Structure formats: C-alpha cells, structure tokens
Amino acid sequence: MRRLTTILFVLFTGCLAAGCRGGRRAEKTPTGPEGPVTQNKARPGADELWALAPAEANAGLVLADGAGAALRDVATRWMHLAEMHPVGKPLIEKLRGELAEEEANPFDEAKFRTATGLDLGKGAAVFGVFEDGDEPKALLLVVPVADRATWRNFSKAKSEELGDLDADRLDEMLCAEVGKRYLCAPEEKTLRAALAGGSSSPLGERAKGLPARERGDVEALMNFAGVNLSEWEQIPFFSAPKTLFATLRLDERGGTLSAWLDAEPKGPGKEHIASKPSKDVLALSKGALGFGRVVVPMKAILPLLPPSLPVAPDVDARRDIIEELTGESAWLTRGKADGVGALMLFLRHGKHVAAALQKVCDPKVLPMQVSWSSADKTCTLSLPVQPNNVRARVDGERLVIALGTEPKALSGEPASAWAGHADARAVFEGASTLAFWGVGLDPLQAMPQGMFATLTEQMPDKAKVVLPYIELGSFLGASIYEMALTAGLYDDGLRLSFRVTTFADEGKEALAAHEAALAKRASGDTAGYREAMAAAGKAHGKTLLAKQAKLLVADAPAFGVPSALFVGVTAGLAIPTYMKYIRKSKTTEAVFFVKRIYDGARAYYEENKKFPKSGTSQPPGSCCKFAGGKCVPDAKIWEASPWKELMFSMDDPHFFTYEFVSEATGFTARALGDLDCDGEYSTYEMVGKLDSDGNLSGSAGIFKDKELE
C-alpha cells in the first residue's frame, strides 16, 4: 500500500510543472455574471468513488478514472524534457535506472500492469478520519486493481473467506471487490457497507454537491467537523474553518489547480476582502504581456508601524507616503525592448506624495546614485545592470516606479497574447486579493539581456554551485507559455486558482520543431535556438509556439510572470519580514533599559548594602491602550520608589512596562511587552544575586522569552 501511495503522490506533484494533459478535449467556456468561468463536469468515476466514502470519514482524496494515467504521461513528458539538458540528463538517467530495477515501474505501462495487476487508467481514492488530537486514520482505500490474481501475488495478500465475502488479507487491511472497484479497509463492516451500496456520507454528498465548474480530475476534501481547531484561534484572518477543498483540472493545453477554504473572516481578514481591480488597472492592463495586482489591508498594517518614520528633512515616510497608499498596487509590462515594466501604487493624494518624493530623491538621503528631473518630476536610480535605471514619479493618483522606460500607450485588446483560457483571463476582471498573469515564460525572453550574466558574476563562489540547476529550471520554463494565479479572501473564506498553459497540444510537427530548438539551447547555442524558434513560428502560425517565437525573436523583455511573481513573492516575504523587523527594532528599548535598571540596582547596593523595594511601572500590556502601542510618559511614576532610588525614568513614549523585584538575596530587573497586542507577553530580564559573603554577582547577559510577542 505504501508503495502505491508513493507512486500516486509522485505523479500528482509532477503534474503542473510540465503542464497537464487529459485524455479529452477541454469543454467550452461560457461567461457567467462574474466573468468567464471554466465549465467542468464531474470526471468519469469521480461521483462513483465519492459515493463509497464511509459515513464517518471527514477527509478524502479521489483520482477520477484516467487521471492516474494522465499524470503518468505528464511525468514522462517532464522527464523527457529534463533529459535533453546536460544537467538534467544524468539525474534522469539515474532515476530511470532506479525505476528499471523496480518490478513496479509506473512509467513502463506494460511492465507495471504485468508486475502489479494495477491499471492507472482506473480511479483510485483514500478516505479517512482526523479525530481530535489523533493521527489521521485510513478507513477505506480504493485501489486501481485490474488483475486481482497478479495483485495478490505482488502485494503478498492472502485469501480469506468471510461467509459470503471473498476477501484478501493484506497486512492490517481486509480487501474485496465491490462492483468494478477493489476496496481495502481495516474493518470488515466498512467493506460490507460498501458492498451493500454504501451509506449516506456527508463527505461524499458535499463533494458531489459542488458546482460543475469546481470539479476536477483529482479532488481532495476535508471536513473539519469534530476536528480539534484550537490552533486556528491563533490565525488572525479566519474563524474555525468548515471545509477545505482542492481540485486539479486537466485539459489539452495544461492544468488548473484550485483550492478554497470555507471559513468566516475575522480581524484583519475583514479588511482584506477581495475586490475587483479599479478602472485604471483594467485600462492599463489591456495590451500587457505580464500583469500583477495586490491589495493590502492598510487598516491592519498601519497599527503595526511606528508612529513616525523620518527619512528626510520635513518628510515622514509614514505620514507622507505610507498613509497615502490605498493598498492597491499593480505591476504590468508591455513587453517592448525599451519598456520592461512598471509598478504602480495607488494613492489618496498624489500631490502630497509627489512633494515627498522630490525631497527624498537626494543622494544625501538615499546613499545611492539618484537624480531628480524637474522637467518631468521624476526620480531616477541608476543600476549596474541592464536596463540600467529605475524611475519613480507621481502620475495623478498613482506612484509609478518603472524599470527601464515606462511602458506607454498600453491600449488595445491583448488578442495576440492570450492562450484563450478563461481561468487565465479571469485574473483581470475577477475580484481578488492578489492576481498574476503573464505569457512568454521563456527566461531568455523574459529577462533583459545580460542581466543573468551580470548577476552570476556578482554571486559568491559558494552560491554558484546552484547555477546549473537554475539553468535547468530556466530550460524547462521555456516549455511553459502562460501562467495565471489568483487568490482572495472573501466573505465565505479563501479561494485560490493556479493555471499553467504549455505547448502540449500544438501537434506532433510543432512539438518536434520546439524540441529541435530546445536541443540547440541545451547545447549552449543560444543564437541557434532563437533562429530555430523563429523558423518554427513561421512554419506553425496561429499556435502558441508561434506567439512565443515572436516574443523571443523581438527580444521582448516581457518580465511578466517572472517579475509579477517576483513582486508578489517579495511582497509576501518582505511584508511579514518587515513587520518582524519592526517588532525586533522595538525590542532594543527593552534591552537598553533593563540594563539601566540592572546597573542602577548594583550602584544602589554598593552604596546602601540593600536593594530598593519592589515596584511596577504600569500593568503588563497597558501600552496597547495608547496610539501606536506606546505608553505615554508619566513623570509621577518615576518619582516614586523604586525608580527614584534606581535613578531610572522613561521620558519618551515606550513599548514596554518595567518591573523591579527585590528580594533579600538579590533582585530582578524586568521588561514586559505585548508588541502585537495579542495578550501574550515578551520578557527581558537581568538578575543580581548575593553570595554567602554578601558579594553581588549578576547576569552575563539578558534573558529573553518570546522576544517578539
């Protein structure tokens, strides 16, 4: 069983990387009230498999009939492409060698069926239960057995007669044929329930009740009823979830991975509800080859920032820039050689930000090569690579940051770019929290010429060992034409869709031409690769390959998907990292002032041979009541004991409250903070101790517990 599970998992995870092909044509795509949607029917056998789910099951994974074989075909294609590259060839050869030694090699269909009796063209499923505090427990497996006798021999199962039930004993599992399916369960009653036609399963009914467009070839469903959800209380965006569902839909050109979580937003989540793009974004996106959009909940972020962030004379970054952001931003590119792309941050008051930008654009403020143009009110940052400048300006209610020359006249329907798939196009019109789309993923076309070489030269030698694998990834990326990602927080939870479109349905001749071009690229003949792609584009017009060739030959630095993903991933990493940095910067207060209290106590003891009495500045967490999470200075507190004796006071707003604990044999200087105001405290303290002779010794350093709480 474990071997079969491993095989299916490997096939599943390799699917989107190469683009997924099913054994049928994609359905037509109607347009709904919320924009284009993909119409999917329940895949063959999917409902039949869900109907087998035991009544007590709260989790299930179903592979519809034919899905396993389609995934195997995709993995075979992926391995074939990787094998063309000098770096990938030895890796794939090793993998093929290891698989050849296995009697159950899923990539050799005839050998696999002969050895195992399994048929990956049949559907498979696993149903289980997640109980409160327990490990998941399998209740029922549906195994794609086509030849029971061979399967018995392969799995070393033993025949077992249970009355009228012709069963096989496999370790702790009892297996039997039910209809055309082969089922295994740890309990006989589960098998008999399935044999009798199953029972009404909330899990199966939930899956079968989904809209047709939300079905897939691979479907996973988790029902959280009865599951311990105490950990979800720590997640700031959602209340306890109800269900989690994910599907992988395959078609002739690629695949779409979708997932959604049914839960009610709370806290910051209520400020982060998905919205449709503004008219400005929709207007500018037309004609783009790459597009990205992110909506950030400013109401949730601002309280985490310091009250002020001075960056230049008369300029406070928080007041003059950050508080002027609406939270909506977009990245797009026209794809022309002289215009790589632009990031746009939408503003409340553009004139206010424009004045701040001019003051900040000064080498004395920014320690880098910058210049200000009074003619077009633009700040330019020079870079050591091509394109060699970043330009920032305020255009109406937008802060535009352009890489290279800002794309202009972005108009016209992008008919030449679209692969024509509704899941991809919907990223423009649909409500979302973040969305990325782009065509021309070939890095030779997507990255400005010379940039990779320049970056390579600047990398440390130890890091250069990964370069061959980066190049392999770049090579494989040339087989993907279009990519789209959309995600959002909604009134009923979180939804995500990830779409990949490849050249898999271009026809044998076009695919052969593409592989011939890739072979030149793999050998290092970049010029030959471009020439071969140009020829392939002319010979196979009106194909995605021809569109890709046109972009490549034109040196169009689309920078679409790579840059959009770079912006999105960078934002995804940078925002929490920046929040953590902000909280970390606040802790310097505690470190500094705990040391001052500690030194004050030592000095007082040396003079008086005793310690001041115990005392607390304010109750722990009380700073959260004030703006910015900072306690307002109160001179009366510091004029009383023990602070007067310790010669300690806080004259400026502060994040921490302070304690001094006095004992006959020593003392503790302590700072308590609630930096994220969640009721859990960080602790910083230093301790002084007296020995039997009355000598005072102390901490070598500061003790820290939950330092960023």
Buried (B, 14 or more C-beta within 10 A) or exposed (E): BEEBBEBBEEBBEBBBBBBBBBBBEBBEBEEEEEBBBBBBEBBBBBBBBBBBBBBBBBBBBBBBBBBBBBBBBBBBBBBEBBBBBEBBBEBBEEBBEEBEEBEBBBBBBEBBBBBBBBBBBBBBBBBBBBBEEEEEEBBBBBBBBBBBEBBBEBBEBEEBEEEEBEBBBBEEBBBBBBEEBBBBBBBBEBBBBBBEEBBEBBBBEBBBEBEEBBBBBBBBBBBBEEBEBEEBEEBEBBBBBBBBBBBBBBBBBBBBBBBBBBBBBEBBBBBBBBBBBBEBBEEBBBBBBBBBBBBBBBEBBBEBBBEEBEBBEEBBBBBBBBBBBBBBBBBBBBBBBEBBBBBBBBBEEBEBBBBBBBBBBBEEBBEEEBEBEEEEBBBBBEBEEBBEBBBBBBBEBBBBBBBBBBBEEBEEEBEEBBBEBBBBBBBBBBBBBBBBBBBBBBBBBBBBEEBBEEEEEEEEEEEEEEBEEBBBBBBBBBBBBBBBBBBBBBEEBBBBBBBBBBBBBBEEEBBEBBBBBBBBBBEEBEEBBBBBBBBBBEBBEEBBBBBBBBBBBBBBBBBBBBBBBBBBEEBEEEBEEBBEEBBEEBBEBBBEBBBBBBBBBBEBBEEEEEBBEBBBBBEBBEBBEEEBBBBEEEEEBBEEEBBEBBEBBBEEBBBBBBBBBBEEEBBBBBBBBBBBBEEEBBBBBBBBBBEEEEEBEBBEEBEBEEBBB
